[in-house]
Amino acid sequence: MPQLLSRRRLVLSAGLAPIAGLTACMSTAALPAGARAALAPGGRLRACINLGNPILANRSGAGVVSGVSVDLATLLAERLAVPLELVVVEAALKSVDTVKADHADIGFFAIDPRRSDGIGFTAPYVLIEGAYLVRQGSDLTDNAQVDRAGTRIMVGRGSAYDLYLSRELKAAQLMRTPTSPTVVERFLAENADVAAGVRQQLEADAARLGGLRLLPGRFMVIEQAMGLPLSRGAAARAMLASFVEEAKASGFVAQSLARHSIRGAIVAPAAR
């Protein structure tokens, strides 16, 4: 545990990118009474950041962690007037486990029924496409052709794609790699037939490696939301949900996506 805490402090002191110019578009309306105690009961906001989804967060060669999720965490900490502590993990499943165990106050997740035990979600703040990647010589040309006997699909363990495909596939076989950014590498190394993941990550890998192509369209839409330990109660969930709706309505999320040059993700509509 001391080693983990040391890593958190290092990320906080050296890895935060400023969000100047973004907060100006956000309303300065006061958060509800008790928000600080509900969302950051330890006197600091511990935000779990998953580097497994490059649309939401990345670490630069200099060790700087940045992205839409970091911007939202930074803004919430500013609104609560507490220090921000980033708990950086490499995979979605680790992020889920961290928040469920109350080792972080908030996290950023793809909404999925299998994650609702122990985590309270807001409405989504962005929508992301899930896509399939194959070799240039593959006879697969359409998403509907993938779910057939003998097809092996590589996916990040515990990712939104893993959870979704585990429910939906009838004939194809899933193969799993520890983190989503290693999907294409393992897909090639283990001679799988299909790689599944975030469209932008797959496009980047295809351009970098060559000999690969994405199937047209998408096989799922991922609703990316904020979440907190379910044990915090309904009031805390309502406060976080309100923060997310304000961040969308004010243009903060859209500006953050533009700031980080994110393509293929859109701001989710207002919650009903």
Beta strands, then each sheet from edge to edge (+ up, - down):
strand 1: 45-50
strand 2: 58-59
strand 3: 65-66
strand 4: 84-89
strand 5: 107-110
strand 6: 119-121
strand 7: 126-135
strand 8: 152-156
strand 9: 173-177
strand 10: 194-198
strand 11: 212-214
strand 12: 220-229
strand 13: 265-267
sheet 1: 1+ 4+
sheet 2: 2+ 3-
sheet 3: 5+ 12- 6+
sheet 4: 5+ 12- 7+ 10- 8- 9-
sheet 5: 5+ 12- 7+ 11-
sheet 6: 5+ 12- 7+ 13-
end
